[in-house]
């Protein structure tokens, strides 16, 4: 039973990781004007990803110092997901 819960949590964290990577890459492409938010598909994907991830990022931003235009919340969130996936979950479930 525990292995099923572990696998489910690994899957959820894997999906979150993928969504965050897509969001980060898409933000770079938008900032370098490779993608245009005036295109309907691009704007729908962008705003959908923002609605998914902004609650998570806002909680992290409360603890981070103000760095001006440089937003470190996605990087910190990505590091937390990697840490949970590779260290915390295997330790909690006794796989290490």
C-alpha positions as a Markdown table, in Angstrom:
| # | Residue | x | y | z |
|---|---|---|---|---|
| 1 | Unk | 0.0 | 0.0 | 0.0 |
| 2 | Unk | 2.8 | 2.4 | 0.8 |
| 3 | Unk | 4.5 | 1.9 | -2.5 |
| 4 | Unk | 1.3 | 2.9 | -4.3 |
| 5 | Unk | 1.2 | 6.2 | -2.3 |
| 6 | Unk | 4.9 | 6.7 | -3.0 |
| 7 | Unk | 4.4 | 6.1 | -6.8 |
| 8 | Unk | 1.3 | 8.5 | -6.8 |
| 9 | Unk | 3.3 | 11.2 | -5.1 |
| 10 | Unk | 6.2 | 10.7 | -7.5 |
| 11 | Unk | 3.8 | 11.0 | -10.4 |
| 12 | Unk | 2.3 | 14.2 | -9.0 |
| 13 | Unk | 5.7 | 15.8 | -8.4 |
| 14 | Unk | 6.8 | 14.7 | -11.9 |
| 15 | Unk | 3.8 | 16.5 | -13.5 |
| 16 | Unk | 4.4 | 19.6 | -11.4 |
| 17 | Unk | 8.1 | 19.6 | -12.4 |
| 18 | Unk | 7.1 | 19.3 | -16.1 |
| 19 | Unk | 4.5 | 22.1 | -15.8 |
| 20 | Unk | 7.1 | 24.3 | -14.1 |
| 21 | Unk | 9.7 | 23.7 | -16.7 |
| 22 | Unk | 7.2 | 24.5 | -19.5 |
| 23 | Unk | 6.3 | 27.7 | -17.6 |
| 24 | Unk | 9.9 | 28.8 | -17.1 |
| 25 | Unk | 10.9 | 28.1 | -20.8 |
| 26 | Unk | 7.7 | 29.9 | -22.0 |
| 27 | Unk | 8.5 | 32.9 | -19.9 |
| 28 | Unk | 11.9 | 33.1 | -21.5 |
| 29 | Unk | 10.5 | 32.8 | -25.0 |
| 30 | Unk | 7.9 | 35.5 | -24.3 |
| 31 | Unk | 10.5 | 37.9 | -22.8 |
| 32 | Unk | 12.8 | 37.4 | -25.8 |
| 33 | Unk | 9.8 | 37.9 | -28.1 |
| 34 | Unk | 10.0 | 34.5 | -29.7 |
| 35 | Unk | 6.4 | 33.9 | -28.6 |
| 36 | Unk | 3.8 | 36.5 | -28.8 |
| 37 | Unk | 1.0 | 36.8 | -26.3 |
| 38 | Unk | -1.3 | 38.2 | -29.0 |
| 39 | Unk | -1.6 | 34.7 | -30.5 |
| 40 | Unk | -4.7 | 33.0 | -28.9 |
| 41 | Unk | -3.1 | 29.6 | -28.3 |
| 42 | Unk | 0.0 | 31.1 | -26.7 |
| 43 | Unk | -2.0 | 33.4 | -24.4 |
| 44 | Unk | -4.3 | 30.6 | -23.3 |
| 45 | Unk | -1.5 | 28.3 | -22.4 |
| 46 | Unk | 0.4 | 31.2 | -20.7 |
| 47 | Unk | -2.5 | 32.4 | -18.6 |
| 48 | Unk | -3.5 | 28.8 | -17.8 |
| 49 | Unk | 0.0 | 28.1 | -16.5 |
| 50 | Unk | 0.0 | 31.3 | -14.5 |
| 51 | Unk | -3.3 | 30.4 | -12.9 |
| 52 | Unk | -1.9 | 27.0 | -11.9 |
| 53 | Unk | 1.4 | 28.2 | -10.6 |
| 54 | Unk | 0.9 | 31.7 | -9.2 |
| 55 | Unk | -0.6 | 30.5 | -5.9 |
| 56 | Unk | 2.6 | 28.4 | -5.3 |
| 57 | Unk | 4.9 | 31.2 | -6.4 |
| 58 | Unk | 3.1 | 33.8 | -4.3 |
| 59 | Unk | 3.7 | 31.8 | -1.1 |
| 60 | Unk | 7.4 | 31.5 | -1.9 |
| 61 | Unk | 7.7 | 35.2 | -2.8 |
| 62 | Unk | 6.6 | 36.1 | 0.8 |
| 63 | Unk | 9.9 | 34.6 | 2.1 |
| 64 | Unk | 12.2 | 35.8 | -0.6 |
| 65 | Unk | 13.9 | 39.2 | -0.6 |
| 66 | Unk | 12.8 | 41.8 | -3.2 |
| 67 | Unk | 15.1 | 41.4 | -6.2 |
| 68 | Unk | 13.4 | 43.9 | -8.5 |
| 69 | Unk | 12.6 | 42.5 | -11.9 |
| 70 | Unk | 14.4 | 39.1 | -11.2 |
| 71 | Unk | 11.8 | 36.6 | -10.0 |
| 72 | Unk | 13.4 | 33.8 | -8.0 |
| 73 | Unk | 10.2 | 32.1 | -7.0 |
| 74 | Unk | 10.1 | 29.7 | -9.9 |
| 75 | Unk | 13.7 | 28.6 | -9.3 |
| 76 | Unk | 13.0 | 28.1 | -5.6 |
| 77 | Unk | 9.8 | 26.1 | -6.3 |
| 78 | Unk | 11.6 | 24.0 | -8.8 |
| 79 | Unk | 14.4 | 23.2 | -6.3 |
| 80 | Unk | 11.8 | 22.3 | -3.7 |
| 81 | Unk | 10.1 | 19.9 | -6.1 |
| 82 | Unk | 13.5 | 18.3 | -7.0 |
| 83 | Unk | 14.4 | 18.0 | -3.3 |
| 84 | Unk | 11.1 | 16.4 | -2.5 |
| 85 | Unk | 11.4 | 14.0 | -5.3 |
| 86 | Unk | 15.0 | 12.9 | -4.8 |
| 87 | Unk | 15.5 | 13.1 | -1.0 |
| 88 | Unk | 12.4 | 13.6 | 1.1 |
| 89 | Unk | 10.0 | 11.1 | -0.4 |
| 90 | Unk | 12.5 | 8.2 | -0.5 |
| 91 | Unk | 13.6 | 8.9 | 3.1 |
| 92 | Unk | 10.0 | 9.1 | 4.4 |
| 93 | Unk | 9.0 | 5.9 | 2.7 |
| 94 | Unk | 12.1 | 4.1 | 3.8 |
| 95 | Unk | 13.5 | 3.5 | 0.3 |
| 96 | Unk | 16.9 | 4.9 | 1.3 |
